[in-house]
Amino acid sequence: MSQMSLEIGRICYKTKGRTQGSKVVVLEHLKNGFVTIEGTQTKRKPCNPRELFPTTQKINATKETKREEILKMLQESA
């Protein structure tokens, strides 16, 4: 999966780690190939794109969006 398929605002599911199965949103592309994510069980942090399963849903969120707003948008997208 290419990094470009994980566009900013794309809702994904984590496929690895302690928060496996949780819903997250891509907020930023980092220079090292990683992306910044934030979600229902995950605080804002870098993540390897290989650990994400993208959905067809997208929200209007960027790295400047506050956590509370992101969580509210994720709840509404369910």
Secondary structure, DSSP 8 states (H G I E B T S, - for coil): --GGGS-TTEEEEE-SSTTTT-EEEEEEE-TTS-EEEEESS--SEEE-GGGEEEEEEE----TTS-HHHHHHHHHHH-
